[in-house]
């Protein structure tokens, strides 16, 4: 797909492409053949024929339009605009193409070169012409005009265009979405939500409503509603970004997983939901669960190479590099694509199998000798194996082939620094020239460190982490940077965060000289051993204390104080967030209730989604309802109830048959939380323990 198509709405696309034109000229044979060639994507033949037509009829408006379309497809936007100007200049008679179409295409072409003021002028003319020559598409062109104003950051003009659309069509959903997006940019989230709900009332199946609702509700702190909107968007739009939906759902992980599982279980085709669930697992670092789901998908899709690649990434994150390599071998054998062979080299290198990794990279280099990454990867493998001389030779050769690959200069500079500091400084300066965007894969922070600019180096890595806060590799890079600086405590703290976010490349760490300053520290060894247990014994949850005490004690025996925001409900009660067996829920704070109770709806949901087990049911008991009725109810054991930073184990609860009954945390649980204080001014529940 060329760049232009990114700017064309589906509604307008038909107006900007050929539609069996019948130009009114003496001879249109060459034009008609050119049109046929264009529609068959044979742009060279189309260009030859249309130019032949223009020699015969030099003021042929439709031929200029066709040539503009060909130039557009080949990326020659200035030439395309020039032909559109000629078509407008010579416009007379009865050409097939409308003036509005010429102006609209011209506006889109201005946008491809970021010439938004020129595009606005072209779209304005297109709207004017369309009122006469193509009234059915006035709204579509006006939408492009409004979007163009948005790109110009002129929200006032964009609002005006959207409101004009609504004046002509009060139910125009696209205009409502545009108004909502403008309010979002101004952080007027309540107003944005009103516009989105108007659009939703008109069409509850309009996917874009939910695409923006998930963002607005998230900003408003309505996490559950945000996730529901995200899942609705994913359900309605086959092209919905799995990554974007995961980003919002992952903020309320347990709730989102339960909701996705529910949809997966009831869907006619659960495949898309399974894919989303694997993404959620991976984003949360639950690679074992992701692998189990990939196993199912691979059986259903005959060992699809993309699924093999994704599963290999999970194995890599767990440190199981041989299994990762096996998956990539199968993907490569099925496709013969270098991408999978290079990925296998990466997995082998991460596992410390340097000779095998080098062989894979060299095969890639033979088939694609101009790719800078292969030189870098071979050099890095030599470097990790202790052969600095061969590494420098690879970096030298790579720089000759691809002088814009920053990591080649960075890696060579690190090796040169102890022996040739001036040459190293020159390489570091080159990195600063090439690496200017704080994103995953940047190496600028290492170059800044090499030049002695430590504060700037830390600022840069923090900017990278801010852009991708859950990318474990960037936290590992920060640990490496701190280790280079000799800030060992900070390095260990960053490394711990990297592990928490899923970093498991233990073999790489064993050979990475960045870790030399901390590798022999007992704290380092303890940290690594702790997380290796997760890889070797995935069935263990090391975050749960080994003792069976009811309350998790604060670290180092200090007093624990937890402040939990509450929401006032009608009637004067408060709603407080909690988690039950890992499932995020909300309970009603009621000091008058004696026991813990949960509705049958919540209990059924927890049982179906594995938050309750059969063994958690402890029989039945009679209990008194709020209206004085005595009923029989199931008694269950809630393995963990967490309120703020306080966790209670093995709490007995009654299942209330009333589906509308709220979750109540009665005195039997509240007494075990500790001392409770209500801050009415700030609407907080404060729990203190000693």
Residue pairs with C-beta under 8 A, 6 or more apart in sequence:
2 72
2 73
2 75
3 75
3 112
4 72
4 73
4 77
4 108
4 109
4 112
7 108
7 111
7 112
7 144
8 16
8 108
9 140
9 143
9 144
11 137
11 140
12 104
12 137
12 140
12 141
12 144
15 98
15 100
15 101
15 104
15 134
15 137
15 140
16 101
16 104
16 105
16 108
17 69
18 35
18 38
18 39
18 66
18 69
19 96
20 35
21 31
21 35
21 62
21 66
21 96
21 97
22 28
22 96
23 31
23 60
23 61
23 62
23 63
23 95
23 96
24 93
24 94
24 95
25 31
25 57
25 60
26 56
26 57
27 56
27 57
28 53
30 49
30 50
30 52
30 53
30 56
31 49
31 50
31 53
31 60
31 62
31 63
31 66
33 49
34 45
34 46
34 47
34 48
34 49
34 50
34 52
34 53
34 63
34 66
35 46
35 66
37 43
37 45
37 46
37 49
38 46
38 66
38 69
38 70
41 73
43 70
43 73
43 74
46 66
46 70
47 67
47 70
50 63
50 66
50 67
50 70
51 67
53 60
53 63
54 60
54 63
54 64
54 67
57 63
59 90
61 87
61 90
61 91
61 92
61 93
61 95
61 97
62 87
62 95
62 96
62 97
64 83
64 84
64 86
64 87
64 90
65 83
65 84
65 87
65 95
65 97
65 101
65 102
67 80
67 83
68 79
68 80
68 81
68 83
68 84
68 87
68 105
69 80
69 105
71 77
71 79
71 80
71 83
72 80
72 105
72 109
77 109
77 112
77 113
78 113
80 105
80 109
81 106
81 109
81 110
84 102
84 103
84 105
84 106
84 109
85 106
87 95
87 97
87 102
88 99
88 102
88 103
91 99
91 102
98 129
98 130
98 133
98 134
99 126
99 129
99 133
100 126
100 127
100 129
100 130
100 133
100 134
100 137
100 141
101 126
101 134
103 122
103 123
103 125
103 126
103 129
104 122
104 123
104 126
104 130
104 141
104 144
106 122
106 126
107 118
107 119
107 120
107 121
107 122
107 123
107 126
107 144
107 145
107 148
108 119
108 144
110 116
110 118
110 119
110 122
111 119
111 148
111 151
116 148
116 151
116 152
117 152
119 148
120 145
120 148
120 149
120 152
120 157
123 141
123 142
123 144
123 145
123 148
124 145
126 141
126 144
126 145
127 138
127 141
127 142
127 145
130 137
130 138
130 141
131 138
138 168
139 165
139 168
139 169
139 172
142 161
142 164
142 165
143 161
143 165
143 174
143 175
143 178
145 161
146 158
146 161
146 162
146 165
146 175
146 178
147 158
147 178
149 155
149 157
149 158
149 161
150 158
150 178
150 181
150 182
155 182
155 185
155 186
158 178
158 182
159 179
159 182
162 175
162 176
162 178
162 179
162 182
163 175
163 179
165 172
165 174
165 175
166 172
166 175
166 176
169 175
171 202
173 199
173 202
173 203
173 206
173 208
173 209
174 208
176 195
176 196
176 198
176 199
176 202
177 195
177 196
177 199
177 208
177 209
177 212
179 195
180 192
180 193
180 195
180 196
180 199
180 212
180 216
181 192
181 212
183 189
183 191
183 192
183 195
184 192
184 212
184 215
184 216
184 219
187 219
189 216
189 219
189 220
190 220
192 212
192 216
193 213
193 216
193 217
193 220
196 209
196 212
196 213
196 216
199 206
199 208
199 209
200 206
200 209
200 213
203 209
205 236
206 236
207 233
207 236
207 237
207 240
208 237
210 229
210 230
210 232
210 233
210 236
211 233
211 237
211 240
213 225
213 226
213 229
213 233
214 226
214 227
214 229
214 230
214 233
214 245
214 248
215 226
215 248
217 223
217 225
217 226
217 229
218 226
218 248
218 251
223 251
223 252
223 255
224 252
224 255
224 584
226 248
226 251
226 252
227 248
227 249
227 251
227 252
227 255
227 256
227 259
228 259
230 245
230 248
230 249
231 245
231 249
231 256
231 259
231 260
231 263
233 240
233 245
234 240
234 242
234 245
234 272
234 276
235 263
238 272
242 275
242 276
242 279
243 279
245 276
245 279
246 276
246 279
246 280
246 283
247 283
249 256
249 259
249 260
249 276
249 280
250 256
250 280
250 283
250 284
250 470
252 584
253 280
253 284
254 579
254 582
254 583
254 584
255 583
255 584
256 280
257 277
257 280
257 281
257 609
258 583
258 605
258 609
258 611
260 273
260 276
260 277
260 280
261 277
261 609
262 605
262 608
262 609
263 273
264 270
264 273
264 274
264 277
265 608
267 273
271 297
271 300
274 293
274 296
274 297
275 297
277 293
278 290
278 293
278 294
278 297
278 310
281 287
281 289
281 290
281 293
282 290
282 310
282 313
282 314
282 317
283 470
285 317
285 472
285 500
285 501
285 502
287 314
287 315
287 317
287 318
287 502
288 318
288 538
290 311
290 314
291 311
291 314
291 315
294 307
294 310
294 311
294 314
295 311
297 304
297 307
298 304
298 307
298 308
298 311
301 307
303 330
303 334
305 330
305 331
305 334
305 335
305 337
305 340
306 331
308 327
308 328
308 330
308 331
309 327
309 328
309 331
309 340
309 343
311 327
312 323
312 324
312 325
312 327
312 328
312 331
312 343
312 347
313 324
315 321
315 323
315 324
315 327
315 347
316 324
316 346
316 347
316 350
316 504
316 505
317 472
317 502
317 503
317 504
318 504
318 535
319 351
319 504
319 505
319 506
319 507
319 532
319 535
320 535
321 347
321 348
321 350
321 351
321 352
321 353
321 507
322 351
324 344
324 347
324 351
325 344
325 347
325 348
325 351
325 353
328 340
328 341
328 343
328 344
328 347
329 344
331 337
331 340
332 340
332 341
332 344
338 364
338 367
338 368
341 360
341 363
341 364
342 360
342 361
342 364
342 373
342 374
342 377
344 360
345 356
345 357
345 358
345 360
345 361
345 364
345 377
345 381
346 357
346 377
348 354
348 356
348 357
348 360
349 357
349 377
349 380
349 381
349 384
349 508
350 505
350 507
350 508
351 507
351 508
352 384
352 507
352 508
352 510
352 511
354 381
354 382
354 384
354 385
355 385
357 377
357 381
358 378
358 381
358 382
361 374
361 377
361 378
361 381
362 374
362 378
364 371
364 374
365 371
365 374
365 375
365 378
368 374
369 401
370 401
370 402
371 402
372 398
372 401
372 402
372 404
372 405
372 408
373 405
374 398
375 394
375 395
375 397
375 398
375 401
375 402
375 405
375 408
376 394
376 395
376 398
376 405
376 407
376 408
376 411
378 394
379 390
379 391
379 392
379 393
379 394
379 395
379 398
379 408
379 411
379 412
380 391
380 411
382 388
382 390
382 391
382 394
383 391
383 411
383 415
384 508
384 511
384 512
385 511
388 415
391 411
391 415
392 412
392 415
392 416
395 408
395 409
395 411
395 412
395 415
396 412
398 405
398 408
399 405
399 408
399 409
399 412
402 408
404 434
405 434
406 430
406 431
406 434
406 435
406 443
406 444
407 443
409 427
409 428
409 430
409 431
409 434
409 447
410 427
410 428
410 431
410 435
410 443
410 446
410 447
412 424
412 427
413 423
413 424
413 425
413 427
413 428
413 431
413 447
413 450
414 424
414 446
414 450
416 423
416 424
416 427
417 424
417 450
424 450
425 450
425 451
428 447
428 448
428 450
428 451
429 447
429 451
431 443
431 444
431 446
431 447
432 444
432 447
432 448
432 451
435 442
435 443
435 444
435 447
436 444
438 444
438 460
438 463
438 464
438 466
438 467
439 464
439 467
439 468
440 464
440 467
440 468
440 471
440 473
440 474
442 460
442 464
444 460
445 457
445 458
445 460
445 461
445 464
445 477
445 481
446 457
446 481
446 484
448 454
448 456
448 457
448 460
449 457
449 481
449 484
449 485
454 485
457 481
457 485
458 481
461 474
461 477
461 478
461 481
462 478
464 474
464 477
465 471
465 474
465 475
465 478
468 474
470 501
471 501
472 498
472 499
472 501
472 502
472 503
473 498
473 503
475 494
475 495
475 497
475 498
475 501
475 503
476 494
476 495
476 498
476 503
476 505
478 494
478 498
479 491
479 492
479 494
479 495
479 498
479 515
480 491
480 512
480 514
480 515
482 488
482 490
482 491
482 494
483 491
483 514
483 515
483 516
483 517
483 518
484 514
484 517
486 517
488 517
488 518
488 521
491 517
491 518
492 518
492 521
492 523
492 524
492 527
495 503
495 518
495 524
495 527
496 527
499 527
499 530
499 531
504 531
504 534
504 535
506 528
506 532
506 535
509 515
509 528
515 524
518 524
530 542
533 540
533 542
534 540
534 542
544 640
545 552
548 649
549 649
550 648
550 649
550 650
550 672
551 646
551 647
551 648
551 672
551 673
551 674
551 689
552 645
552 646
552 647
553 560
553 689
554 560
554 645
554 689
559 688
559 689
559 690
560 645
560 646
560 674
560 687
560 688
560 689
561 686
561 687
561 688
561 689
562 643
562 644
562 645
562 646
562 686
562 687
563 644
563 679
563 684
563 685
563 686
564 576
564 577
564 643
564 644
564 684
564 685
564 686
564 687
565 577
565 683
565 684
566 574
566 575
566 576
566 589
566 683
566 684
566 685
567 574
567 575
567 683
568 574
568 575
568 683
569 575
569 588
573 588
573 589
573 590
574 588
574 589
574 678
574 683
574 685
575 586
575 587
575 588
575 589
576 586
576 587
576 588
576 589
576 643
576 665
576 685
577 584
577 585
577 586
578 584
578 585
578 586
578 587
578 641
578 642
578 643
578 663
578 665
579 585
579 640
579 641
579 642
580 598
580 606
580 611
580 638
580 640
580 641
580 663
581 606
581 611
581 612
581 638
581 639
581 640
582 611
582 640
583 606
583 609
583 611
585 602
585 663
586 663
587 662
587 663
587 664
587 665
588 662
588 663
588 664
588 665
589 665
589 685
590 664
590 665
590 666
591 667
591 670
593 664
593 665
593 666
593 667
594 666
594 667
594 668
595 623
595 652
595 653
595 654
595 664
595 666
595 667
595 668
596 638
596 641
596 651
596 652
596 653
596 654
596 664
596 665
596 666
596 668
596 669
597 623
597 633
597 653
597 654
597 655
597 656
597 661
597 663
597 664
597 666
598 636
598 638
598 653
598 654
598 655
598 656
598 661
598 663
598 664
599 655
599 656
599 658
599 659
599 660
599 661
599 662
599 663
600 655
600 656
600 657
600 658
600 659
601 659
602 663
603 612
603 634
603 636
603 655
605 611
606 612
612 636
616 636
616 637
616 638
616 639
617 634
617 635
617 636
618 635
618 636
618 637
618 652
619 634
619 635
620 632
620 633
620 634
620 635
621 632
621 633
621 635
621 654
622 630
622 631
622 632
622 633
623 630
623 631
623 633
623 654
623 656
624 630
625 631
625 656
625 658
631 656
631 657
633 654
633 655
633 656
633 657
634 654
634 655
635 652
635 653
635 654
635 655
636 652
636 653
636 654
636 655
637 650
637 651
637 652
637 653
638 650
638 651
638 652
638 653
639 649
639 650
640 647
640 648
640 649
641 647
641 648
641 651
641 665
641 669
642 648
643 665
643 673
643 685
643 687
644 685
644 687
645 687
646 673
646 674
646 687
646 689
648 669
648 672
648 673
651 668
651 669
652 668
670 676
673 687
673 689
674 687
674 688
674 689
674 690
675 687
675 688
675 689
676 685
676 686
676 687
677 685
677 686
677 688
678 684
678 685
678 686
679 685
679 686
